[in-house]
Structure formats: C-alpha cells, structure tokens
Amino acid sequence: MRGHRRDYDRWAELGATGWAYDDVLPYFRRMETNSRGGDAWRGDSGPISVSDNRVSYPVIGQFVDAAAAFGIPRNRDHNGEKSGEGTDFSQATQRGGLRCSAASGYLRGKLGRTTRRVMTETEVLRVVIEQGRATGIVVRRQGTETTLRARKGVVLSAGTLNTPRLLMLSGIGPADELQRHGIACIVDSPEVGSNLQEHVGTHLIAATHTRTINSDIRGLAAVGQTFDFLFRRRGAITSSMCHAQAFAHSSAAEEIPDVQISLTAFAFEFSAQGRAILLDRPAVSVTVSVGRPKARGRITLRSSRPEDPPVITHRLLAAEDDVERLARAIEIGREILAQAPIAASIEAELRPGPDVTGAALRAFVIQAAVPLYHPVGTCRMGSDAASVVDPELRVRGVEGLWVVDASVMPSLPIGNTNATVMMIGEKASDHLLRAIA
C-alpha cells in the first residue's frame, strides 16, 4: 500500500518540499516489479517483487463485490491512478509465494558483489559528533566498544522509535531532556522524539458457512496445504495478513477516504499474553483502522545508558474523533458483510457481537484497539527551523548526518507503511549521492 496521493501532497504543504505525490511516484515505480506489469504508476524492473495473493477462497471475491454493492467503488489497482481509493484484491511483497522484504530485494545475493558490509549482533550506542560534524558511530560488539569512522557521513535508519533515542544519546534533542539525563547538548532540537503517530485499529470476526484458512490448518487439509506450498508455492502457507480491502469515508464530510477496512480469510483472537490464536472453525476477520489519526505521542529517554529502551508515551485513542471514526469503520464493515454478494456466506458475527452498538461499541473500540505497527513522525522532515531534518533528510545543526526511515514522515499516510518507507530509502539514495559527490 502506498496511501493516497493527497497524503504526499500534504507532506509538501507541511514543508517537505520535493516530496509531493508527483515527486515520489517515480521512486515507488523504481523500487518494484509488479506481477501485473508496469505502467505509468507501477514498476516492472525494481528489486521489490509485488504479487497478487496466492490464496483463493470464495469469500475474498465476495467481500470485494459486497464492498462495491455497499457503495465503495471498485478500483482495479489500489496503488494505480486512484491510489488509496475504492475496493480491490490486495497484493503482497512476495516473489514466488515467499516474502520479498527489503533485505531480500536489496541485499540478499548482492553483498558479495559490493563493498557493503553487514555487521550483525552489533549495537549502535551513539553518533560521534566532532566540531559540528558526524564523523562516525560508537558500537558494542561481543562486549567491546569500538568507534567506526565515517569518511563521508552517517545515515541513521534505526526506525521511528529508535532513531530519536540515538539522536538524543548523541546530544541532539530537547535541551531540557538531555540535561535531565546528564547528556551534553550539542544541538537543541526540541522536536526530536515528538509528533509520534500510529495507525490504531481493531477487528471484527464473523463465522462463515464457507471454507477459510481456518478450515485448512488441521488434519488432511493441512497436509494438502503443506504440499501445495512445497511444490507450487501456493495456498494458505503463502498467505499475507490481508486478502482484500476497501478505503472508505467514515462520513459524507470526508473529501478522501479516512478509514481502511481489510478482509483476511482467516480469523484469530488474542490470548491474555497477546498471542494471536487461530479459531478452530471457518471464519473471517475484518480489520478496521483510522487512516490519519489525530492522537500524538512522543519518545523520550529512560536514561543515558544506551542499553535502556526508550520511553514510549502514546495514548492511541486520546482524540475522541479517532474513537468515532474507528467505531464507524466497524459499522461499515458490518454493512459490507450484510450485502447480498457475501451475506449468504456469513453465519454470525462473533466479535464484538451484533448487539454491541452505540456507546457499547465505542467502549469496545477503546478496550480492543491495538497499534498496527506503523509508527512514524518522530524526526519530522520540513523546511522550517524547528523540523528535525530538512527535505534533503539532513539533520539540522550537524554536518554529515542524515535520517532515512519512517521517523521523517511529517504525517501518517493512510494504509500500511512498508512501501512508503522503502520509497523514502529509494529517494534518499539520490539525495545522498548528490550530497557526497
């Protein structure tokens, strides 16, 4: 998922000049090879393989038809001309039924032919900054601290939760926060760690009369699925977490879709320990999320010790508006499942239950909502002096230091963030090559 074109135009409006949709589209195309072929929006020769799902259950197509019957227009490509609009079958970053991660696409099989070196089991402790310039990093490996020197500069790609922690440990961040932990302030950058955003969602479960993946994980059916995977790279074992989805308007006042509603052809519940447990009956999950939540959090230091994790302060549903949108998304999911193309396949709503409406539904949302692991924004990119990095991804106040990860996003796009982060990496490579030429 790339999100809606307006998400990126919004970045540019917020000061991330050069990051509007028309600016980033070439990098989305450059990074992918799509099984449907290339066109003005999709790539056909990039390192990341994007493919249609290799699972087939009638309920998946029925959901797409039902969403269209409900009034969410059919869109033959969620990442095409009308990105982030309508309803469609989902694709996955897969090659031959196996996950095509950034490591698979960009690194695996290529390291021996380049000067790149990957050091595993190595913890970065801080960035070395001398006379206003990043000159290396301090790492700990097998209990020994070592300084790795940089000829050109340092790129931090530690992620939304860890990059601001490393910047603060290196003396870049809110002066009062650094002083509180006895860290010398090199650059007073108050927004380091702030602006934390995260998609929040929950799911409803419906038992079905028709087969789903839950039907195929036990007994002889499971044996068949194993053979299907081993010899054809198809079937339930290749499944992603989403098989079809719709981008919907939570109200008529929304100019563009603001909630994401995804169908998974299996159903699960969470244990008391937070583990996902598959149901032992045919069922589907409809996951709903708020595309552009209003709640904001922040990352702060726990201590000056590099081994201590950061403090994550985030009330995911602190904004009442987010609660209302999420509750409405569940109602839309229910209405889709009630449409003729899929209704005959639905036996009963199991979670939260058909009687959970109104105030009870909002209470359920607050109790059941979870983060969707799409945190962004803690090292905001912008053109103003308060932004942590500029549109070239350079950390303000330090020479030779860049941030390239989800933390630079000024705002959260609707939809999953995996593709957006890889696009940032693709575009960053051009910025870096210009800078060090």
VOGU-3710 file (C-alpha; in Angstrom, 3 decimals, decimal comma):
1> mrghrrdydr> 0,000/0,000/0,000  1,252/3,447/-0,925  -1,500/5,591/0,544  -3,443/8,388/-1,100  -1,849/10,957/-3,405  -3,160/13,682/-1,097  -1,076/12,238/1,756  2,127/13,140/-0,069  0,847/16,462/-1,339  0,152/17,177/2,331
11> waelgatgwa> 3,810/16,457/3,125  4,828/19,150/0,674  2,287/21,569/2,171  3,815/20,902/5,596  7,249/21,913/4,318  8,663/18,676/2,897  9,295/20,280/-0,478  10,089/17,804/-3,224  8,026/15,061/-1,546  4,605/15,650/-3,159
21> yddvlpyfrr> 2,930/12,699/-4,878  4,296/13,503/-8,328  7,783/13,729/-6,790  7,668/10,361/-5,021  5,780/8,348/-7,669  8,945/7,669/-9,751  10,568/6,114/-6,690  7,580/3,884/-5,952  7,846/2,691/-9,556  11,638/2,333/-9,430
31> metnsrggda> 11,593/0,060/-6,395  9,066/-2,553/-7,600  8,493/-5,314/-10,102  4,757/-5,868/-10,214  3,294/-9,177/-11,334  0,563/-7,265/-13,176  3,178/-5,451/-15,249  4,364/-1,874/-15,344  2,534/1,266/-16,400  2,504/4,962/-15,531
41> wrgdsgpisv> 2,032/4,078/-11,852  3,561/0,612/-11,385  7,131/-0,574/-11,862  8,357/-3,637/-13,741  12,111/-3,798/-13,065  12,731/-2,935/-9,412  14,201/-5,028/-6,593  10,933/-5,493/-4,640  8,522/-8,041/-6,101  4,832/-7,215/-5,684
51> sdnrvsypvi> 2,375/-10,000/-6,494  -1,246/-10,995/-6,221  -2,020/-13,234/-3,262  -1,683/-16,965/-3,900  -4,656/-17,998/-1,776  -8,130/-18,497/-3,177  -11,344/-18,630/-1,145  -14,767/-17,574/-2,475  -15,319/-15,224/0,451  -12,472/-12,960/-0,739
61> gqfvdaaaaf> -14,113/-12,110/-4,051  -17,471/-11,887/-2,322  -16,088/-9,209/0,014  -14,847/-7,109/-2,918  -18,228/-7,370/-4,630  -20,044/-6,634/-1,357  -17,973/-3,513/-0,698  -18,832/-2,296/-4,198  -22,508/-3,089/-3,573  -22,331/-1,058/-0,365
71> giprnrdhng> -21,074/1,920/-2,369  -17,275/1,790/-2,179  -16,261/1,949/-5,861  -14,305/-0,916/-7,400  -10,684/0,054/-8,015  -8,634/-2,334/-10,114  -5,380/-1,158/-8,525  -5,138/0,428/-5,073  -1,716/1,790/-5,997  -2,580/2,889/-9,517
81> eksgegtdfs> -4,155/6,029/-10,896  -6,546/6,307/-7,936  -4,158/5,363/-5,172  -5,753/4,830/-1,780  -9,296/4,780/-3,165  -12,050/2,179/-3,526  -12,009/-1,584/-3,026  -9,789/-4,245/-4,560  -7,974/-7,518/-4,020  -4,744/-6,989/-2,095
91> qatqrgglrc> -1,245/-7,594/-3,331  1,761/-8,571/-1,241  5,507/-8,036/-1,358  6,194/-11,582/-2,465  8,320/-13,418/-5,001  7,172/-16,929/-5,867  4,959/-17,134/-2,786  7,735/-16,093/-0,379  8,148/-12,759/1,379  10,187/-10,232/-0,600
101> saasgylrgk> 11,449/-7,993/2,185  13,808/-5,059/1,778  16,632/-7,418/2,781  15,566/-9,959/0,135  15,196/-7,354/-2,580  18,154/-5,105/-1,931  20,776/-7,161/-0,080  20,425/-10,915/-0,368  22,729/-12,357/-3,008  24,309/-8,978/-3,706
111> lgrttrrvmt> 26,631/-8,394/-0,744  29,483/-10,382/-2,239  29,450/-8,179/-5,327  29,604/-4,837/-3,493  31,663/-3,050/-0,873  28,771/-3,143/1,604  29,319/-4,962/4,872  26,605/-6,056/7,278  27,574/-6,383/10,936  25,089/-8,452/12,927
121> etevlrvvie> 24,790/-8,632/16,709  26,227/-5,120/16,850  24,559/-2,425/18,936  24,915/1,231/17,972  25,452/3,320/21,102  25,684/6,858/19,702  26,833/9,024/16,825  30,248/10,657/17,153  29,994/14,392/16,522  33,175/16,458/16,336
131> qgratgivvr> 33,268/20,178/15,581  29,687/20,100/14,346  30,122/17,127/12,040  29,167/13,456/12,311  32,429/11,547/11,990  31,404/8,045/12,992  29,462/5,843/15,402  30,266/4,027/18,612  29,165/0,396/18,614  29,266/-2,500/21,041
141> rqgtettlra> 30,022/-5,943/19,688  30,718/-9,031/21,788  31,043/-6,790/24,830  33,642/-4,491/23,280  33,014/-0,852/22,359  34,503/0,317/19,052  34,371/3,572/17,130  33,688/3,174/13,399  34,887/6,211/11,483  32,975/7,675/8,540
151> rkgvvlsagt> 34,674/9,255/5,526  31,546/10,914/4,136  28,969/10,853/6,906  26,465/8,797/8,889  22,972/7,668/7,909  20,596/6,688/10,721  17,909/4,198/9,696  17,053/2,879/13,134  13,299/3,463/12,894  10,706/5,745/14,408
161> lntprllmls> 11,227/4,518/17,976  14,998/4,113/17,994  16,332/6,894/15,758  15,243/9,713/18,106  16,714/7,747/21,022  20,091/7,552/19,263  19,977/11,236/18,360  19,316/12,173/21,982  22,058/9,855/23,250  24,347/11,675/20,793
171> gigpadelqr> 23,434/15,122/22,151  20,788/16,095/19,585  17,346/16,737/21,046  15,383/18,831/23,540  17,957/20,554/25,751  15,961/20,044/28,953  15,505/16,328/28,212  19,236/15,886/27,612  20,141/17,870/30,712  17,798/15,722/32,809
181> hgiacivdsp> 19,907/12,689/31,903  23,300/14,384/32,118  23,911/14,404/28,349  25,795/17,367/26,877  23,537/19,199/24,418  25,230/19,625/21,030  22,086/20,671/19,138  18,951/21,877/20,907  16,294/20,275/18,681  13,029/20,263/20,696
191> evgsnlqehv> 11,028/18,171/18,203  13,294/15,118/18,347  11,015/12,354/19,617  7,769/14,314/19,296  4,995/14,023/16,655  4,700/10,238/17,132  1,792/8,907/15,060  0,438/5,379/14,738  -2,407/3,653/12,965  -4,806/2,242/15,530
201> gthliaatht> -7,275/-0,494/14,721  -9,277/-3,474/15,808  -11,121/-6,294/14,086  -14,482/-7,935/13,958  -14,827/-11,676/13,466  -17,551/-13,445/11,537  -18,114/-17,192/11,365  -18,728/-18,412/7,818  -20,580/-21,237/6,109  -17,768/-21,487/3,546
211> rtinsdirgl> -14,160/-22,614/3,789  -11,468/-20,264/5,020  -7,855/-20,763/6,049  -9,130/-21,834/9,479  -10,657/-24,855/7,699  -7,334/-25,828/6,154  -4,909/-25,837/9,077  -5,838/-29,187/10,607  -5,891/-32,831/9,564  -5,630/-33,907/5,942
221> aavgqtfdfl> -6,418/-30,398/4,724  -3,272/-29,133/6,445  -1,216/-31,872/4,760  -2,590/-30,776/1,405  -1,731/-27,161/2,143  1,826/-28,169/3,024  2,268/-29,977/-0,293  0,689/-27,041/-2,138  3,266/-24,754/-0,578  6,271/-27,031/-1,088
231> frrrgaitss> 5,584/-27,894/-4,714  3,605/-24,939/-6,054  4,301/-22,110/-3,597  0,568/-21,567/-3,290  -2,121/-21,882/-0,660  -2,635/-20,921/2,964  1,037/-21,010/3,964  1,800/-18,208/1,485  -0,945/-16,036/2,955  -0,398/-12,419/3,884
241> mchaqafahs> -2,479/-10,701/6,570  -4,785/-9,080/4,030  -6,609/-10,506/1,003  -8,957/-7,685/0,048  -9,592/-4,217/1,329  -11,580/-1,063/0,997  -10,761/2,559/1,651  -13,924/4,206/2,914  -15,275/7,573/4,032  -16,381/7,500/7,669
251> saaeeipdvq> -18,798/10,330/6,883  -20,035/12,356/3,917  -17,908/15,251/5,158  -14,667/13,422/4,295  -13,258/14,512/0,922  -10,994/11,456/0,659  -11,135/8,035/2,359  -10,154/8,183/6,030  -10,623/4,573/7,215  -9,136/1,311/5,958
261> isltafafef> -11,202/-1,896/6,069  -9,363/-5,134/5,303  -10,605/-8,697/4,887  -8,487/-11,647/5,964  -9,728/-15,104/5,016  -8,972/-16,436/8,474  -9,910/-15,384/11,980  -7,936/-15,111/15,181  -8,309/-13,993/18,759  -5,699/-12,658/21,136
271> saqgrailld> -4,693/-14,613/24,219  -4,190/-12,944/27,600  -0,478/-12,822/26,731  -1,196/-11,057/23,432  -0,565/-14,020/21,122  -2,783/-14,419/18,068  -4,631/-17,749/18,169  -6,436/-19,086/15,107  -10,065/-20,055/15,611  -10,944/-23,741/15,135
281> rpavsvtvsv> -13,877/-23,002/12,822  -14,304/-21,346/9,404  -14,318/-17,593/9,902  -13,010/-14,293/8,571  -11,540/-11,190/10,169  -12,393/-7,664/9,101  -9,687/-5,337/10,393  -10,508/-1,638/10,565  -8,215/1,298/11,217  -8,180/5,089/11,285
291> grpkargrit> -6,113/6,290/8,334  -4,926/9,631/9,699  -5,282/9,592/13,490  -5,196/12,860/15,399  -3,572/11,497/18,570  0,117/12,288/19,018  2,747/10,780/21,269  6,454/11,139/21,897  9,673/9,240/22,545  11,878/10,214/25,493
301> lrssrpedpp> 14,944/8,714/27,127  14,726/6,338/30,034  18,301/7,115/30,990  21,658/7,988/29,440  22,508/4,283/29,240  22,433/3,105/25,580  21,186/-0,330/26,606  17,990/1,070/28,134  14,943/1,157/25,823  13,194/4,478/25,225
311> vithrllaae> 10,030/5,605/26,966  7,089/5,498/24,540  4,285/7,815/25,632  1,283/7,354/23,404  -2,438/7,312/24,179  -3,571/5,820/20,903  -7,205/6,888/21,249  -6,683/10,127/23,156  -8,617/12,016/20,473  -12,367/11,401/20,640
321> ddverlarai> -12,526/11,903/16,879  -10,357/8,813/16,390  -12,723/6,747/18,552  -15,707/7,867/16,477  -14,000/7,054/13,184  -12,944/3,623/14,388  -16,443/2,800/15,631  -17,884/3,948/12,320  -15,380/1,770/10,457  -16,682/-1,282/12,330
331> eigreilaqa> -20,225/-0,294/11,368  -19,158/-0,030/7,727  -17,514/-3,459/7,956  -20,769/-4,879/9,269  -22,742/-3,263/6,471  -20,390/-4,726/3,878  -20,860/-8,228/5,332  -24,639/-7,721/5,133  -24,583/-7,096/1,371  -26,001/-9,748/-0,975
341> piaasieael> -22,696/-10,870/-2,579  -21,353/-12,118/0,764  -24,296/-12,311/3,181  -25,111/-15,953/2,432  -21,572/-16,955/3,393  -21,723/-15,242/6,795  -23,061/-17,384/9,639  -22,785/-14,961/12,577  -20,760/-12,080/13,951  -18,624/-13,411/16,801
351> rpgpdvtgaa> -16,713/-10,262/17,759  -17,699/-7,794/19,075  -21,174/-9,260/18,571  -24,201/-7,858/16,723  -25,704/-6,376/19,891  -22,640/-4,223/20,577  -23,719/-0,841/19,199  -23,761/2,828/20,146  -21,955/3,598/23,409  -21,125/-0,093/23,901
361> lrafviqaav> -19,374/-0,172/20,523  -17,293/2,864/21,428  -16,369/1,223/24,726  -15,368/-1,912/22,803  -13,189/0,139/20,473  -11,340/1,716/23,395  -10,828/-1,651/25,062  -9,917/-3,690/21,994  -7,901/-1,294/19,821  -4,243/-2,114/19,156
371> plyhpvgtcr> -1,360/-0,372/17,390  -0,814/-1,650/13,858  2,981/-1,254/13,991  3,106/1,727/11,643  4,783/4,351/13,890  6,093/7,455/12,110  6,988/11,093/12,593  9,454/11,411/15,486  12,133/13,171/13,392  9,843/15,330/11,300
381> mgsdaasvvd> 11,028/16,491/7,873  10,291/20,093/6,945  11,570/23,428/5,704  11,110/25,304/8,990  13,887/25,715/11,546  12,036/23,567/14,114  11,958/20,448/11,909  14,472/17,747/12,821  15,598/17,093/9,233  15,336/19,201/6,093
391> pelrvrgveg> 13,820/17,962/2,803  17,246/16,559/1,876  16,972/14,411/5,051  19,930/16,210/6,666  19,781/16,576/10,446  19,639/20,259/11,277  22,639/21,596/13,171  25,051/18,788/12,231  27,016/18,253/9,035  27,273/14,795/7,518
401> lwvvdasvmp> 24,288/13,263/9,336  21,112/12,038/7,655  17,980/10,215/8,826  16,338/7,778/6,401  13,393/5,922/7,904  9,724/6,344/8,852  10,586/8,871/11,553  10,975/11,629/8,928  7,353/11,429/7,734  5,585/14,696/8,605
411> slpigntnat> 2,225/12,920/8,730  0,923/9,382/8,523  -0,427/8,225/5,140  -3,493/6,011/5,040  -2,648/2,336/4,624  0,309/0,161/5,593  3,661/1,977/5,678  6,068/-0,695/4,399  6,131/0,553/0,802  6,346/4,196/1,877
421> vmmigekasd> 9,431/3,520/3,991  11,163/1,746/1,106  10,242/4,652/-1,195  11,933/7,012/1,276  15,044/4,838/1,064  14,977/4,892/-2,747  14,595/8,665/-2,888  17,179/9,174/-0,145  19,768/7,344/-2,234  19,576/10,122/-4,838
431> hllraia> 19,815/12,832/-2,162  22,857/11,139/-0,604  24,646/10,583/-3,890  24,277/14,267/-4,728  25,493/15,276/-1,272  28,662/13,172/-1,258  29,597/13,532/-4,931
//
